[in-house]
Amino acid sequence: METPNPPRLGVFRFGVLGSGKGSNFRALAESFQSGQLGCEPVIVLSDVEDAGILDLAREFSIPAHFVPPGPFRTKMTPEAEAEIVLLLQEAQVDFVVLAGYMRVIKEPLLTAFPGLILNIHPSLLPAFRGLAAWKQALEAGVQETGCTVHLVDAGVDTGTILGQSRVPVLPDDTAESLHARIQVAEHELYPRIVREFAQGLQKAD
């Protein structure tokens, strides 16, 4: 097992949970490398054994682990969540960032990191919660959608909103083209809000 990065004095540390390719994680990691993030990604965990985010983490020399999720389709077993909590605590993370994590967060993760789990969602919440929000926006015929960074609570995409970015829906948009433009907005918004969140922790410390 890879050893988590040792603590750096004065730098807040965060863990990342993801299920897919990891484009939002890449934006965060590149922002850290350029000195613009102000906090450090120190561990990446996934519920998908061959997820691209795990390979991407290793490219950035960040410890990466697959945690078997159990038999459920939309959540982890309590035992799997307990393993995630242990790995995050061993990595000495201050908060947790979800980057394309496709499972609902339950206990004991919510208790271990209360008010310290961030997620990015591809809509202007509270509109279009849940899966494939860009498709929901297209089907609803709205003229504008976007992305939202919010705190994670026991609901689905219901936590406190930390920041949003607006994206127009164009007349000739397909689900793919709209999703691609939302992702561009995500890659700017997420590092900015994560940086501001870490700054808020520093002031409260």
Residue frames as qw, qx, qy, qz and C-alpha x, y, z in Angstrom:
[[0.000, 0.889, 0.459, 0.000, 0.00, 0.00, 0.00],
 [0.383, 0.553, -0.042, 0.738, 1.31, 3.44, -0.87],
 [0.387, -0.423, -0.469, 0.672, 2.24, 5.72, 2.01],
 [0.085, 0.926, 0.360, 0.077, 0.21, 8.95, 2.22],
 [0.390, 0.615, -0.146, 0.669, 2.15, 12.15, 1.69],
 [0.449, -0.314, -0.526, 0.651, 3.60, 13.49, 4.97],
 [0.047, -0.903, -0.405, 0.134, 1.89, 16.56, 6.41],
 [0.412, 0.384, 0.013, 0.826, 3.10, 19.97, 5.32],
 [0.210, -0.458, -0.486, 0.714, 2.97, 22.64, 7.99],
 [0.142, 0.462, 0.083, -0.871, 0.28, 25.21, 7.33],
 [0.332, 0.149, -0.626, -0.690, -1.20, 23.43, 4.32],
 [0.714, 0.053, 0.438, -0.543, -4.67, 21.92, 4.58],
 [0.035, -0.188, 0.937, 0.293, -4.96, 18.42, 3.14],
 [0.713, 0.180, 0.184, -0.653, -7.92, 16.85, 1.37],
 [0.394, -0.016, 0.904, 0.163, -8.92, 13.44, 0.09],
 [0.447, 0.286, -0.344, -0.774, -10.73, 12.84, -3.18],
 [0.548, 0.168, 0.808, -0.139, -13.45, 10.29, -3.96],
 [0.419, 0.481, -0.328, -0.697, -14.20, 9.58, -7.62],
 [0.779, 0.149, 0.591, -0.147, -15.72, 6.97, -9.89],
 [0.715, 0.670, 0.200, -0.004, -14.75, 8.03, -13.42],
 [0.706, 0.517, -0.041, 0.483, -12.03, 9.61, -15.52],
 [0.576, -0.531, -0.222, 0.580, -11.20, 12.29, -13.01],
 [0.364, 0.597, 0.193, 0.689, -11.31, 15.52, -15.03],
 [0.319, -0.884, -0.056, -0.337, -12.31, 17.60, -12.01],
 [0.802, -0.512, 0.099, 0.291, -9.58, 15.96, -9.97],
 [0.678, 0.253, 0.172, 0.668, -7.10, 16.87, -12.69],
 [0.057, 0.813, 0.123, 0.567, -8.19, 20.50, -12.47],
 [0.601, -0.793, 0.040, -0.092, -7.62, 20.44, -8.71],
 [0.854, -0.250, 0.163, 0.426, -4.26, 18.67, -8.95],
 [0.538, 0.464, 0.170, 0.683, -2.99, 21.03, -11.65],
 [0.169, -0.881, -0.067, -0.437, -4.16, 24.02, -9.62],
 [0.743, -0.649, 0.099, 0.128, -2.21, 22.68, -6.62],
 [0.805, 0.038, 0.188, 0.562, 0.90, 22.10, -8.70],
 [0.328, 0.640, 0.160, 0.676, 0.77, 25.66, -10.02],
 [0.294, -0.083, -0.470, 0.828, 0.56, 27.01, -6.47],
 [0.262, -0.274, -0.199, -0.904, -2.96, 28.40, -6.91],
 [0.602, -0.403, -0.639, -0.257, -4.99, 25.96, -4.79],
 [0.202, -0.594, 0.403, -0.666, -3.57, 26.64, -1.34],
 [0.749, -0.269, 0.501, -0.339, -4.40, 23.13, -0.10],
 [0.095, 0.465, -0.847, -0.239, -3.09, 19.71, -1.02],
 [0.912, 0.034, -0.150, -0.380, -4.75, 16.56, -2.46],
 [0.181, -0.580, 0.781, -0.148, -3.10, 13.69, -0.59],
 [0.315, 0.014, 0.949, -0.027, -5.17, 10.58, -1.37],
 [0.538, 0.162, -0.339, -0.755, -7.63, 9.42, -4.06],
 [0.368, 0.041, 0.900, -0.230, -10.18, 6.65, -3.47],
 [0.483, 0.151, -0.442, -0.741, -12.55, 5.03, -5.96],
 [0.721, 0.031, 0.560, -0.407, -15.39, 2.52, -5.93],
 [0.840, 0.523, -0.022, -0.140, -14.41, 1.44, -9.46],
 [0.816, -0.346, 0.303, 0.350, -11.31, -0.75, -9.71],
 [0.601, 0.178, 0.393, 0.673, -10.23, 0.46, -13.17],
 [0.081, 0.946, 0.289, -0.126, -11.40, 4.07, -12.81],
 [0.564, 0.610, -0.018, 0.557, -9.30, 6.56, -14.73],
 [0.260, -0.897, 0.127, -0.335, -9.07, 8.79, -11.67],
 [0.842, -0.473, 0.209, 0.154, -6.85, 6.19, -9.96],
 [0.771, 0.250, 0.186, 0.556, -4.37, 6.17, -12.84],
 [0.171, 0.833, 0.055, 0.524, -4.49, 9.95, -12.95],
 [0.560, -0.814, 0.120, -0.100, -3.71, 10.17, -9.24],
 [0.861, -0.236, 0.235, 0.384, -0.65, 7.99, -9.71],
 [0.552, 0.585, 0.146, 0.576, 0.50, 10.27, -12.54],
 [0.105, -0.849, 0.100, -0.507, 0.47, 13.08, -9.98],
 [0.427, 0.222, -0.731, 0.484, 2.27, 10.83, -7.42],
 [0.489, -0.315, 0.305, -0.754, -0.76, 10.81, -5.13],
 [0.160, -0.040, 0.971, -0.172, -1.64, 7.55, -3.30],
 [0.599, 0.067, -0.282, -0.746, -4.66, 5.92, -4.95],
 [0.189, -0.051, 0.952, -0.237, -6.81, 3.03, -3.72],
 [0.516, -0.196, -0.592, -0.587, -9.80, 1.01, -4.89],
 [0.298, -0.074, 0.725, -0.616, -12.34, 0.33, -2.13],
 [0.145, -0.240, -0.903, -0.325, -14.79, -2.47, -3.06],
 [0.316, -0.235, 0.037, -0.918, -18.24, -0.91, -2.70],
 [0.362, 0.121, 0.822, -0.422, -20.30, -4.02, -1.93],
 [0.270, 0.331, 0.867, 0.257, -23.49, -5.20, -3.66],
 [0.185, 0.781, 0.441, -0.401, -25.46, -1.96, -3.77],
 [0.537, 0.546, 0.373, 0.524, -25.68, 0.10, -6.97],
 [0.071, 0.842, 0.125, 0.521, -26.01, 3.61, -5.54],
 [0.410, -0.823, 0.278, -0.277, -24.25, 3.47, -2.17],
 [0.349, 0.418, -0.797, 0.261, -21.36, 1.83, -0.35],
 [0.719, -0.422, -0.551, 0.035, -21.86, -0.74, 2.39],
 [0.438, -0.885, 0.092, -0.126, -21.25, 0.59, 5.92],
 [0.839, -0.325, 0.242, 0.364, -18.12, -1.57, 6.01],
 [0.612, 0.439, 0.232, 0.616, -16.82, 0.00, 2.79],
 [0.038, -0.900, -0.053, -0.430, -17.54, 3.50, 4.09],
 [0.684, -0.711, 0.136, 0.089, -15.71, 2.60, 7.32],
 [0.803, -0.009, 0.245, 0.544, -12.68, 1.59, 5.24],
 [0.332, 0.717, 0.177, 0.587, -12.86, 4.89, 3.37],
 [0.373, -0.903, 0.018, -0.210, -12.98, 6.79, 6.66],
 [0.815, -0.455, 0.192, 0.304, -9.94, 4.86, 7.93],
 [0.688, 0.279, 0.246, 0.623, -7.92, 5.57, 4.78],
 [0.095, 0.839, 0.132, 0.519, -8.82, 9.25, 4.90],
 [0.553, -0.826, 0.081, -0.071, -7.93, 9.50, 8.58],
 [0.841, -0.224, 0.214, 0.444, -4.63, 7.69, 8.04],
 [0.514, 0.469, 0.227, 0.681, -3.86, 10.24, 5.31],
 [0.276, -0.465, -0.334, 0.772, -4.61, 13.00, 7.85],
 [0.104, 0.469, 0.473, 0.739, -7.05, 14.83, 5.60],
 [0.052, 0.175, 0.381, -0.906, -8.81, 17.98, 6.81],
 [0.593, 0.393, 0.230, -0.664, -11.72, 17.68, 4.37],
 [0.514, 0.126, 0.817, 0.229, -13.04, 15.57, 1.48],
 [0.337, 0.472, -0.246, -0.777, -13.78, 16.45, -2.13],
 [0.696, 0.295, 0.653, -0.042, -16.07, 14.39, -4.37],
 [0.147, 0.548, -0.475, -0.673, -15.03, 14.40, -8.03],
 [0.623, 0.196, -0.566, -0.504, -17.48, 12.41, -10.10],
 [0.079, -0.097, 0.937, -0.327, -18.29, 10.07, -7.22],
 [0.469, -0.132, -0.547, -0.680, -21.40, 8.16, -8.23],
 [0.487, -0.349, -0.792, 0.116, -22.57, 6.90, -4.86],
 [0.380, -0.793, -0.138, -0.457, -24.67, 8.53, -2.16],
 [0.255, 0.358, -0.655, 0.614, -22.62, 9.37, 0.94],
 [0.704, -0.549, -0.358, -0.273, -24.01, 7.80, 4.11],
 [0.545, -0.727, 0.387, -0.158, -22.71, 6.91, 7.57],
 [0.516, -0.698, -0.235, 0.437, -20.08, 6.76, 8.90],
 [0.507, 0.265, 0.173, 0.802, -18.49, 9.17, 6.43],
 [0.114, -0.775, -0.250, -0.569, -20.92, 12.02, 7.18],
 [0.651, -0.750, -0.113, 0.022, -20.20, 11.70, 10.90],
 [0.778, -0.197, 0.069, 0.593, -16.44, 11.49, 10.44],
 [0.313, 0.030, 0.213, 0.925, -16.34, 14.67, 8.29],
 [0.070, 0.763, 0.616, -0.183, -19.36, 16.79, 9.27],
 [0.157, 0.958, 0.091, -0.222, -19.66, 19.85, 7.05],
 [0.266, -0.682, 0.556, 0.394, -16.32, 18.92, 5.49],
 [0.525, 0.149, 0.768, 0.334, -17.36, 17.06, 2.33],
 [0.264, 0.569, -0.135, -0.767, -17.67, 19.04, -0.92],
 [0.568, 0.304, 0.734, 0.216, -19.32, 17.97, -4.17],
 [0.149, 0.359, -0.293, -0.873, -19.74, 19.52, -7.60],
 [0.481, 0.432, 0.752, -0.132, -23.02, 18.97, -9.46],
 [0.217, 0.045, 0.535, 0.815, -23.70, 19.78, -13.15],
 [0.069, -0.715, -0.574, -0.392, -26.71, 22.05, -12.66],
 [0.061, -0.417, 0.240, -0.875, -27.73, 25.23, -10.90],
 [0.347, -0.364, -0.835, 0.225, -29.05, 23.61, -7.76],
 [0.535, -0.044, 0.778, -0.326, -31.70, 23.25, -6.48],
 [0.744, 0.453, -0.108, -0.480, -32.75, 22.61, -10.09],
 [0.813, 0.401, -0.410, -0.104, -32.09, 19.20, -11.64],
 [0.477, -0.556, 0.655, -0.188, -30.81, 17.12, -8.76],
 [0.881, 0.022, 0.465, -0.080, -29.64, 13.57, -9.35],
 [0.635, -0.082, 0.599, 0.481, -28.15, 11.85, -12.37],
 [0.374, 0.325, 0.561, 0.664, -27.47, 13.34, -15.83],
 [0.005, -0.703, -0.380, 0.601, -28.54, 16.84, -14.80],
 [0.016, 0.376, -0.406, -0.833, -27.50, 18.29, -18.19],
 [0.089, -0.232, -0.865, -0.436, -29.98, 15.95, -19.90],
 [0.085, -0.645, -0.690, 0.317, -32.65, 17.03, -17.44],
 [0.033, -0.589, -0.023, 0.807, -31.94, 20.65, -18.34],
 [0.058, 0.121, -0.666, -0.734, -32.23, 19.97, -22.07],
 [0.125, -0.400, -0.890, -0.181, -35.46, 18.07, -21.64],
 [0.101, -0.676, -0.537, 0.495, -36.90, 20.88, -19.50],
 [0.364, 0.718, 0.361, 0.472, -36.14, 23.44, -22.23],
 [0.351, -0.846, -0.105, 0.387, -34.39, 25.91, -19.92],
 [0.469, 0.853, -0.085, 0.210, -32.22, 28.66, -21.41],
 [0.085, 0.726, -0.561, 0.389, -29.53, 28.43, -18.73],
 [0.916, -0.343, -0.204, 0.039, -27.95, 25.78, -16.54],
 [0.107, 0.807, -0.485, 0.320, -24.48, 25.44, -15.03],
 [0.710, -0.019, -0.644, 0.284, -22.72, 23.82, -12.09],
 [0.490, -0.760, 0.070, -0.421, -22.83, 24.06, -8.32],
 [0.448, 0.207, -0.743, 0.453, -20.34, 23.30, -5.55],
 [0.608, -0.567, -0.041, -0.555, -22.12, 22.37, -2.34],
 [0.229, -0.387, 0.807, -0.383, -21.56, 20.70, 1.00],
 [0.519, -0.072, -0.809, -0.268, -22.73, 17.09, 1.23],
 [0.474, -0.230, 0.527, -0.667, -25.46, 16.15, 3.68],
 [0.438, 0.042, 0.886, -0.149, -27.74, 13.13, 4.06],
 [0.626, 0.611, 0.307, -0.375, -29.88, 14.15, 1.07],
 [0.679, 0.247, 0.469, 0.508, -29.12, 13.98, -2.65],
 [0.318, 0.361, 0.220, 0.849, -27.61, 17.29, -3.84],
 [0.309, -0.817, -0.433, -0.223, -29.34, 19.15, -0.99],
 [0.617, -0.427, -0.248, 0.613, -26.42, 20.58, 1.02],
 [0.092, -0.869, -0.070, 0.481, -25.42, 24.20, 1.50],
 [0.666, 0.661, 0.150, 0.311, -24.41, 25.87, -1.78],
 [0.559, -0.546, 0.101, 0.616, -20.86, 27.28, -1.78],
 [0.002, 0.536, -0.362, -0.762, -20.67, 28.57, -5.35],
 [0.679, 0.494, 0.539, -0.056, -22.20, 28.37, -8.82],
 [0.114, -0.361, 0.495, 0.782, -21.22, 29.03, -12.42],
 [0.616, 0.532, 0.341, -0.471, -23.80, 29.69, -15.15],
 [0.254, -0.138, 0.771, 0.567, -23.74, 28.10, -18.61],
 [0.543, 0.339, -0.037, -0.768, -26.19, 29.08, -21.39],
 [0.618, 0.197, 0.760, 0.050, -28.14, 26.35, -23.18],
 [0.082, 0.375, -0.460, -0.801, -27.68, 26.96, -26.90],
 [0.730, 0.295, 0.033, -0.615, -30.40, 26.28, -29.50],
 [0.772, 0.376, -0.482, -0.173, -28.38, 23.53, -31.20],
 [0.231, -0.527, 0.757, -0.309, -27.06, 21.92, -28.01],
 [0.788, -0.060, -0.595, -0.146, -26.96, 18.17, -27.66],
 [0.790, -0.611, -0.040, -0.020, -26.55, 16.43, -24.31],
 [0.842, -0.023, -0.004, 0.539, -22.88, 15.90, -25.17],
 [0.346, 0.539, 0.015, 0.768, -22.11, 19.49, -26.19],
 [0.406, -0.779, -0.037, -0.476, -23.91, 20.96, -23.20],
 [0.872, -0.466, -0.040, 0.145, -22.18, 18.58, -20.80],
 [0.728, 0.200, -0.028, 0.655, -18.78, 19.47, -22.30],
 [0.088, 0.659, -0.021, 0.747, -19.35, 23.19, -21.72],
 [0.659, -0.700, -0.042, -0.273, -20.56, 22.58, -18.18],
 [0.900, -0.219, -0.073, 0.369, -17.37, 20.63, -17.50],
 [0.453, 0.467, -0.069, 0.757, -15.28, 23.58, -18.66],
 [0.311, -0.722, 0.031, -0.617, -17.11, 25.71, -16.10],
 [0.877, -0.469, -0.108, -0.016, -16.63, 23.03, -13.44],
 [0.820, 0.069, -0.132, 0.552, -12.87, 22.98, -13.96],
 [0.165, 0.526, -0.137, 0.823, -12.72, 26.71, -13.18],
 [0.539, -0.622, -0.056, -0.565, -15.27, 26.74, -10.37],
 [0.899, -0.343, -0.268, 0.048, -14.14, 23.75, -8.31],
 [0.656, 0.085, -0.297, 0.689, -10.52, 24.80, -7.66],
 [0.024, -0.504, 0.075, -0.860, -11.69, 28.31, -6.78],
 [0.676, -0.543, -0.101, -0.488, -14.30, 27.12, -4.28],
 [0.895, -0.199, -0.305, 0.259, -11.97, 24.49, -2.79],
 [0.447, 0.279, -0.259, 0.809, -9.34, 27.21, -2.28],
 [0.291, -0.523, 0.045, -0.800, -11.92, 29.50, -0.63],
 [0.842, -0.422, -0.261, -0.213, -13.15, 26.62, 1.56],
 [0.792, -0.052, -0.333, 0.510, -9.61, 25.89, 2.76],
 [0.173, 0.404, -0.178, 0.880, -9.07, 29.58, 3.46],
 [0.573, -0.543, -0.107, -0.605, -12.22, 29.53, 5.57],
 [0.895, -0.292, -0.312, 0.125, -10.88, 26.58, 7.56],
 [0.572, 0.196, -0.292, 0.741, -7.64, 28.45, 8.15],
 [0.147, -0.504, 0.093, -0.846, -9.47, 31.46, 9.55],
 [0.764, -0.469, -0.139, -0.420, -11.54, 29.20, 11.82],
 [0.828, 0.029, -0.470, 0.305, -8.50, 27.25, 13.00]]
